[in-house]
Each structure stands twice: as structure tokens, then as C-alpha cells.
């Protein structure tokens, strides 16, 4: 699993650079511990403080464009994670003005307002998921959470680091959103760009730091168990999320997996793929696509991730292992052997 080294300083720099751009954005990784150049990181709230998602996209796109610099300075204290120290140069102002005036970004903002007129439901469900994390770990947890227009950041629609969670609402406008089609995004990917996927995507970002990066040869089983850990983590913190949404499938695709679980497992075992480090089985069972090759076109892709989830679920049912202890287990073979996993036959 590739480390996701999102850092707040890098994000602030990225947002200011983003302001003059449109299309797909790929923020650079940076050292998470480097806080140079950040004037005010959002403080941790006390347990008594109420949780509330802050909408940067509304604050930004509703500014008076004729007085942009003063308006930005006025909102900066509440959105320093986006605007840094302030003291905006004329170049900063020009870039932000261009970003706000861009027709694609304006269309995204208009659609966001239609799709998300308020965030009451998201606020309630995220608050509950954060509380579940605190219960599971015994650690107070309530990251400052923001929404924004990213300019279609397909690589990182959710950004999470320490005390901050940032959600790109323009990446959750529904699979039929016209801009996704214009950008040539295939349906098997855009089907996950819906409001229902925000919660599981946030929970996955929280999970990533708890899953150690594999050292040495990386097998198909390693990849399966890593994804299985992610899915189990999501379901533990957000049990109301349907299984097909957690896995990124349609309901029909999830049923196909359930009906063909034994066939999938048998194929992997008979072809001696489980401990293979070859790229072909990894591509067949773990990589995004319209379906799993060698199987019906009714199948989804990433069926190895779904099998990994079943193995992790079996392990957790059989062993009294705390959530973060399980995610921290580096030996995927240990999880498989202690799971007693047996695929269901239909």
C-alpha cells in the first residue's frame, strides 16, 4: 500500500496554486511533520464543543469579487487551512479570482449547492463515525472538517491529516454529472462519485495511517488483506453504510461476488496466485476496471479486495483483537491462517 503523505503546509500551497487552474489536480506529497509556513492550524476542540462542517466553497464563491483581497482577509481566520497566513500578493489575488471566475468551477459550485443545499445529514453521520473511532481507540477524535471545490481532484477527493479532514464536494456530484462524462471518466469509476461514498472515503483516509506498509515481497494476499482491513475499518466506524457502497460496487455486483465467492477463491488457489508477486494476478484481482478478467462481465473489478474483506471479517469474528491491533498486523498470512476462512458455496 502506497503511503499517503498529505500535509497541511503542502495543501495550503496547493490550494493557492490551484486557484488559477482547472481540470485534474495532483497535489505533491510532503513531510507531514513540517509545519513551517503555516500561521494557524485549526485547534483541537474540547469534548464540549459542537461538531460542525465548515463550507469553504460557499465562503469563497460568495465573496464580493470587486473587493476580493479584503474579503479573503475577512474569512481567512476561519479557513486558514486553505488560506494560510494571508498577506495575499497581487498574484495570489489574481489566481484566486481566476479560479472563482472559471466557468467549470462556477458550474461545479452551482451543482454542489443543488446536491448539497445543507450538510445536516453529512454532519450528523460524520460526527457519529468520529465518535465511533474514539470509542474504538479510547482517544478523543473530532477533526476539523471542511468542504471545498477542488477543481476536480480525482486523485485525492478526501484529504486527511491529524486534526483536519477536507472533502471535495465536486467529486461527489453523482455518476451522471455531465462534467465527469466530458472528462472521459468511465462509469465504473464515476459510479463512486456520489454523496453516498463520502463517509466511507473519509473513513478509509483515517484508516490508512494505521495500516503498515509492507516491507519485502508484496503478494496478492498482502494486497487483499490490506484492502480487507480498510473495508472492515469503514464498516466498524460507519455500520450504516451499505456493503456495496463500502466496496465501491453496485448491489448487483455485490450479489455476484457473494454468489461466486467459492469460484473466485478456487481460481486463486488452483492457479497458485495467492502468494504470487507477479503483476498479472494483481492486475486481475486488485486493479480498477469494468470487470474481473477470466470471469463474467457481470463481475466487478477489485474482487480480490472483496475477498480480503471476507477474510478479515472471518478473522475478527474468530479472534478478540482490537480494531487498531488488527490493522497493525504486518503478516497477512497470519490473518488468513487465524481466520479459518472458508468461502461460502452457492
Secondary structure as a PSIPRED ss2 file (coil, helix, strand):
# PSIPRED VFORMAT (PSIPRED V4.0)

   1 X C   1.000  0.000  0.000
   2 X C   1.000  0.000  0.000
   3 X C   1.000  0.000  0.000
   4 X C   1.000  0.000  0.000
   5 X C   1.000  0.000  0.000
   6 X C   1.000  0.000  0.000
   7 X C   1.000  0.000  0.000
   8 X H   0.000  1.000  0.000
   9 X H   0.000  1.000  0.000
  10 X H   0.000  1.000  0.000
  11 X H   0.000  1.000  0.000
  12 X H   0.000  1.000  0.000
  13 X H   0.000  1.000  0.000
  14 X H   0.000  1.000  0.000
  15 X H   0.000  1.000  0.000
  16 X H   0.000  1.000  0.000
  17 X H   0.000  1.000  0.000
  18 X H   0.000  1.000  0.000
  19 X C   1.000  0.000  0.000
  20 X C   1.000  0.000  0.000
  21 X C   1.000  0.000  0.000
  22 X C   1.000  0.000  0.000
  23 X C   1.000  0.000  0.000
  24 X C   1.000  0.000  0.000
  25 X C   1.000  0.000  0.000
  26 X C   1.000  0.000  0.000
  27 X C   1.000  0.000  0.000
  28 X C   1.000  0.000  0.000
  29 X C   1.000  0.000  0.000
  30 X C   1.000  0.000  0.000
  31 X C   1.000  0.000  0.000
  32 X C   1.000  0.000  0.000
  33 X C   1.000  0.000  0.000
  34 X C   1.000  0.000  0.000
  35 X C   1.000  0.000  0.000
  36 X C   1.000  0.000  0.000
  37 X C   1.000  0.000  0.000
  38 X C   1.000  0.000  0.000
  39 X C   1.000  0.000  0.000
  40 X C   1.000  0.000  0.000
  41 X C   1.000  0.000  0.000
  42 X C   1.000  0.000  0.000
  43 X C   1.000  0.000  0.000
  44 X C   1.000  0.000  0.000
  45 X C   1.000  0.000  0.000
  46 X C   1.000  0.000  0.000
  47 X C   1.000  0.000  0.000
  48 X C   1.000  0.000  0.000
  49 X C   1.000  0.000  0.000
  50 X C   1.000  0.000  0.000
  51 X C   1.000  0.000  0.000
  52 X C   1.000  0.000  0.000
  53 X C   1.000  0.000  0.000
  54 X E   0.000  0.000  1.000
  55 X E   0.000  0.000  1.000
  56 X H   0.000  1.000  0.000
  57 X H   0.000  1.000  0.000
  58 X H   0.000  1.000  0.000
  59 X H   0.000  1.000  0.000
  60 X H   0.000  1.000  0.000
  61 X H   0.000  1.000  0.000
  62 X C   1.000  0.000  0.000
  63 X C   1.000  0.000  0.000
  64 X C   1.000  0.000  0.000
  65 X H   0.000  1.000  0.000
  66 X H   0.000  1.000  0.000
  67 X H   0.000  1.000  0.000
  68 X H   0.000  1.000  0.000
  69 X H   0.000  1.000  0.000
  70 X H   0.000  1.000  0.000
  71 X H   0.000  1.000  0.000
  72 X H   0.000  1.000  0.000
  73 X H   0.000  1.000  0.000
  74 X H   0.000  1.000  0.000
  75 X H   0.000  1.000  0.000
  76 X H   0.000  1.000  0.000
  77 X H   0.000  1.000  0.000
  78 X H   0.000  1.000  0.000
  79 X H   0.000  1.000  0.000
  80 X H   0.000  1.000  0.000
  81 X H   0.000  1.000  0.000
  82 X H   0.000  1.000  0.000
  83 X H   0.000  1.000  0.000
  84 X C   1.000  0.000  0.000
  85 X C   1.000  0.000  0.000
  86 X C   1.000  0.000  0.000
  87 X C   1.000  0.000  0.000
  88 X C   1.000  0.000  0.000
  89 X C   1.000  0.000  0.000
  90 X H   0.000  1.000  0.000
  91 X H   0.000  1.000  0.000
  92 X H   0.000  1.000  0.000
  93 X H   0.000  1.000  0.000
  94 X H   0.000  1.000  0.000
  95 X H   0.000  1.000  0.000
  96 X H   0.000  1.000  0.000
  97 X H   0.000  1.000  0.000
  98 X H   0.000  1.000  0.000
  99 X H   0.000  1.000  0.000
 100 X H   0.000  1.000  0.000
 101 X H   0.000  1.000  0.000
 102 X C   1.000  0.000  0.000
 103 X H   0.000  1.000  0.000
 104 X H   0.000  1.000  0.000
 105 X H   0.000  1.000  0.000
 106 X H   0.000  1.000  0.000
 107 X H   0.000  1.000  0.000
 108 X H   0.000  1.000  0.000
 109 X H   0.000  1.000  0.000
 110 X H   0.000  1.000  0.000
 111 X H   0.000  1.000  0.000
 112 X H   0.000  1.000  0.000
 113 X H   0.000  1.000  0.000
 114 X H   0.000  1.000  0.000
 115 X H   0.000  1.000  0.000
 116 X C   1.000  0.000  0.000
 117 X C   1.000  0.000  0.000
 118 X C   1.000  0.000  0.000
 119 X C   1.000  0.000  0.000
 120 X H   0.000  1.000  0.000
 121 X H   0.000  1.000  0.000
 122 X H   0.000  1.000  0.000
 123 X H   0.000  1.000  0.000
 124 X H   0.000  1.000  0.000
 125 X H   0.000  1.000  0.000
 126 X H   0.000  1.000  0.000
 127 X H   0.000  1.000  0.000
 128 X H   0.000  1.000  0.000
 129 X H   0.000  1.000  0.000
 130 X H   0.000  1.000  0.000
 131 X H   0.000  1.000  0.000
 132 X H   0.000  1.000  0.000
 133 X H   0.000  1.000  0.000
 134 X H   0.000  1.000  0.000
 135 X H   0.000  1.000  0.000
 136 X H   0.000  1.000  0.000
 137 X H   0.000  1.000  0.000
 138 X C   1.000  0.000  0.000
 139 X C   1.000  0.000  0.000
 140 X C   1.000  0.000  0.000
 141 X C   1.000  0.000  0.000
 142 X C   1.000  0.000  0.000
 143 X C   1.000  0.000  0.000
 144 X E   0.000  0.000  1.000
 145 X E   0.000  0.000  1.000
 146 X E   0.000  0.000  1.000
 147 X E   0.000  0.000  1.000
 148 X E   0.000  0.000  1.000
 149 X C   1.000  0.000  0.000
 150 X C   1.000  0.000  0.000
 151 X C   1.000  0.000  0.000
 152 X C   1.000  0.000  0.000
 153 X C   1.000  0.000  0.000
 154 X C   1.000  0.000  0.000
 155 X C   1.000  0.000  0.000
 156 X C   1.000  0.000  0.000
 157 X C   1.000  0.000  0.000
 158 X E   0.000  0.000  1.000
 159 X E   0.000  0.000  1.000
 160 X E   0.000  0.000  1.000
 161 X E   0.000  0.000  1.000
 162 X C   1.000  0.000  0.000
 163 X C   1.000  0.000  0.000
 164 X E   0.000  0.000  1.000
 165 X E   0.000  0.000  1.000
 166 X E   0.000  0.000  1.000
 167 X E   0.000  0.000  1.000
 168 X E   0.000  0.000  1.000
 169 X H   0.000  1.000  0.000
 170 X H   0.000  1.000  0.000
 171 X H   0.000  1.000  0.000
 172 X C   1.000  0.000  0.000
 173 X C   1.000  0.000  0.000
 174 X C   1.000  0.000  0.000
 175 X C   1.000  0.000  0.000
 176 X C   1.000  0.000  0.000
 177 X C   1.000  0.000  0.000
 178 X H   0.000  1.000  0.000
 179 X H   0.000  1.000  0.000
 180 X H   0.000  1.000  0.000
 181 X H   0.000  1.000  0.000
 182 X H   0.000  1.000  0.000
 183 X C   1.000  0.000  0.000
 184 X C   1.000  0.000  0.000
 185 X C   1.000  0.000  0.000
 186 X C   1.000  0.000  0.000
 187 X H   0.000  1.000  0.000
 188 X H   0.000  1.000  0.000
 189 X H   0.000  1.000  0.000
 190 X H   0.000  1.000  0.000
 191 X C   1.000  0.000  0.000
 192 X C   1.000  0.000  0.000
 193 X C   1.000  0.000  0.000
 194 X C   1.000  0.000  0.000
 195 X C   1.000  0.000  0.000
 196 X C   1.000  0.000  0.000
 197 X H   0.000  1.000  0.000
 198 X H   0.000  1.000  0.000
 199 X H   0.000  1.000  0.000
 200 X H   0.000  1.000  0.000
 201 X H   0.000  1.000  0.000
 202 X H   0.000  1.000  0.000
 203 X H   0.000  1.000  0.000
 204 X H   0.000  1.000  0.000
 205 X H   0.000  1.000  0.000
 206 X H   0.000  1.000  0.000
 207 X H   0.000  1.000  0.000
 208 X H   0.000  1.000  0.000
 209 X C   1.000  0.000  0.000
 210 X C   1.000  0.000  0.000
 211 X C   1.000  0.000  0.000
 212 X C   1.000  0.000  0.000
 213 X C   1.000  0.000  0.000
 214 X C   1.000  0.000  0.000
 215 X C   1.000  0.000  0.000
 216 X C   1.000  0.000  0.000
 217 X C   1.000  0.000  0.000
 218 X C   1.000  0.000  0.000
 219 X C   1.000  0.000  0.000
 220 X H   0.000  1.000  0.000
 221 X H   0.000  1.000  0.000
 222 X H   0.000  1.000  0.000
 223 X H   0.000  1.000  0.000
 224 X H   0.000  1.000  0.000
 225 X H   0.000  1.000  0.000
 226 X H   0.000  1.000  0.000
 227 X H   0.000  1.000  0.000
 228 X H   0.000  1.000  0.000
 229 X H   0.000  1.000  0.000
 230 X H   0.000  1.000  0.000
 231 X H   0.000  1.000  0.000
 232 X H   0.000  1.000  0.000
 233 X H   0.000  1.000  0.000
 234 X H   0.000  1.000  0.000
 235 X H   0.000  1.000  0.000
 236 X H   0.000  1.000  0.000
 237 X H   0.000  1.000  0.000
 238 X C   1.000  0.000  0.000
 239 X C   1.000  0.000  0.000
 240 X C   1.000  0.000  0.000
 241 X C   1.000  0.000  0.000
 242 X C   1.000  0.000  0.000
 243 X H   0.000  1.000  0.000
 244 X H   0.000  1.000  0.000
 245 X H   0.000  1.000  0.000
 246 X H   0.000  1.000  0.000
 247 X H   0.000  1.000  0.000
 248 X C   1.000  0.000  0.000
 249 X C   1.000  0.000  0.000
 250 X C   1.000  0.000  0.000
 251 X H   0.000  1.000  0.000
 252 X H   0.000  1.000  0.000
 253 X H   0.000  1.000  0.000
 254 X H   0.000  1.000  0.000
 255 X H   0.000  1.000  0.000
 256 X H   0.000  1.000  0.000
 257 X H   0.000  1.000  0.000
 258 X H   0.000  1.000  0.000
 259 X H   0.000  1.000  0.000
 260 X C   1.000  0.000  0.000
 261 X H   0.000  1.000  0.000
 262 X H   0.000  1.000  0.000
 263 X H   0.000  1.000  0.000
 264 X H   0.000  1.000  0.000
 265 X H   0.000  1.000  0.000
 266 X H   0.000  1.000  0.000
 267 X H   0.000  1.000  0.000
 268 X H   0.000  1.000  0.000
 269 X H   0.000  1.000  0.000
 270 X H   0.000  1.000  0.000
 271 X C   1.000  0.000  0.000
 272 X C   1.000  0.000  0.000
 273 X C   1.000  0.000  0.000
 274 X C   1.000  0.000  0.000
 275 X C   1.000  0.000  0.000
 276 X C   1.000  0.000  0.000
 277 X C   1.000  0.000  0.000
 278 X C   1.000  0.000  0.000
 279 X H   0.000  1.000  0.000
 280 X H   0.000  1.000  0.000
 281 X H   0.000  1.000  0.000
 282 X H   0.000  1.000  0.000
 283 X H   0.000  1.000  0.000
 284 X H   0.000  1.000  0.000
 285 X H   0.000  1.000  0.000
 286 X H   0.000  1.000  0.000
 287 X C   1.000  0.000  0.000
 288 X C   1.000  0.000  0.000
 289 X C   1.000  0.000  0.000
 290 X C   1.000  0.000  0.000
 291 X C   1.000  0.000  0.000
 292 X C   1.000  0.000  0.000
 293 X C   1.000  0.000  0.000
 294 X C   1.000  0.000  0.000
 295 X C   1.000  0.000  0.000
 296 X C   1.000  0.000  0.000
 297 X C   1.000  0.000  0.000
 298 X C   1.000  0.000  0.000
 299 X C   1.000  0.000  0.000
 300 X C   1.000  0.000  0.000
 301 X C   1.000  0.000  0.000
 302 X C   1.000  0.000  0.000
 303 X H   0.000  1.000  0.000
 304 X H   0.000  1.000  0.000
 305 X H   0.000  1.000  0.000
 306 X H   0.000  1.000  0.000
 307 X H   0.000  1.000  0.000
 308 X H   0.000  1.000  0.000
 309 X H   0.000  1.000  0.000
 310 X H   0.000  1.000  0.000
 311 X H   0.000  1.000  0.000
 312 X H   0.000  1.000  0.000
 313 X H   0.000  1.000  0.000
 314 X H   0.000  1.000  0.000
 315 X H   0.000  1.000  0.000
 316 X H   0.000  1.000  0.000
 317 X H   0.000  1.000  0.000
 318 X H   0.000  1.000  0.000
 319 X C   1.000  0.000  0.000
 320 X C   1.000  0.000  0.000
 321 X C   1.000  0.000  0.000
 322 X C   1.000  0.000  0.000
 323 X H   0.000  1.000  0.000
 324 X H   0.000  1.000  0.000
 325 X H   0.000  1.000  0.000
 326 X H   0.000  1.000  0.000
 327 X H   0.000  1.000  0.000
 328 X C   1.000  0.000  0.000
 329 X C   1.000  0.000  0.000
 330 X C   1.000  0.000  0.000
 331 X C   1.000  0.000  0.000
 332 X H   0.000  1.000  0.000
 333 X H   0.000  1.000  0.000
 334 X H   0.000  1.000  0.000
 335 X H   0.000  1.000  0.000
 336 X H   0.000  1.000  0.000
 337 X H   0.000  1.000  0.000
 338 X H   0.000  1.000  0.000
 339 X H   0.000  1.000  0.000
 340 X C   1.000  0.000  0.000
 341 X C   1.000  0.000  0.000
 342 X C   1.000  0.000  0.000
 343 X C   1.000  0.000  0.000
 344 X C   1.000  0.000  0.000
 345 X C   1.000  0.000  0.000
 346 X C   1.000  0.000  0.000
